[in-house]
Amino acid sequence: MRLLTWNVQWCRGIDGTVSPSRIAAEARRLADPDVACFQEVACGFAELPGSRGEDQPDALAREFASFSSAYGWGVDLPGHNGRKRFGNLVLSRLPMGRVLRHSLPWPAAPEAPSMPRLAVEAIIEAPFGAVRVITTHLEYYSDGQRAAQVERLRELHAEACSDKLVVTEAGPFQSWPQPKSAVLCGDFNLPPDDPLHERMVEPFREGVPRFVDAWEALHPGMAHPHSFRVHEREEGESPYCCDFVFVTEDLVPRLSSIRVDGATQASDHQPVMVEIR
């Protein structure tokens, strides 16, 4: 399973041009992904620089016409021509099972701007078995909100690994497989040396597999490649890594490769590609 995760900045490149088709073309060129996880996908937000308010989830889904699509939005506001939404998108060429959209905590933070955040989860039938693919985009400005969101992501994983009554009767109560194996990816808005990164990989209770940073598993002791502020940054800012792929420990032996493309300028973030065999 080849997975790509990318904060696409509402499909806006360093040149200021907003182009979902360019994002799709770059994703195919770089990874030909089986699963693509995009963050900062917008719909109806004509006020965003370079945007005309295009329906980017729909545009990207059409670019990957044979893929299943799951979109979730943390921001959902009235607009002049329908709702304005901002969130995350999962596209999969592999069969997609149950999809969940998890709102993340948004505690008060009067000292900083912020927006509602979420995680989109889709069960993907990979060649090696079913796996939960979760993509998210955590708060940038508020440390407190980001910490609360990390805790919720850990809670969601523990909940998914808990026993549930099996219901075979057809209908909305019918049970669907919810595997313990998981890939958690996206823009976490924190560097690798942040204590919250260490929190993400801390053990759970017995029976719940912990998360492992895929880069650190395959390249122990090597610094994460920069994934943000590589081609565009304000004076005094430095590039760093804030885009991660975490996998449950049972998937670590299946990790084949991970890389960050530092060349593309189709967004202000760099895409991360991982292969799990």
Buried (B, 14 or more C-beta within 10 A) or exposed (E): BBBBBBBBBBBBBBEEEBBBEBBBEBBBEBBEBBBBBBBBBBBBBEEBEBBEBBBBBEBBBEBBEEBBBBBBBBBEEEBEEEEBBBBBBBBBBBEBBEBBBBEBBBEEBEEEEBEBBBBBBBBBBBEEEBBBBBBBBBBBEBBBBBBBBBBBBBEBBEEBBEEEEEEEEEEEEEEEEBBBBBBBBBBBBBBBEBEBBEBBEEEBEEEBBBBBBBBBBBBEEEEBBBBBBBBBEEEEEEBBBBBBBBBBBBBBEBBEEBBBBEEBBBBBBBBBBBBBE
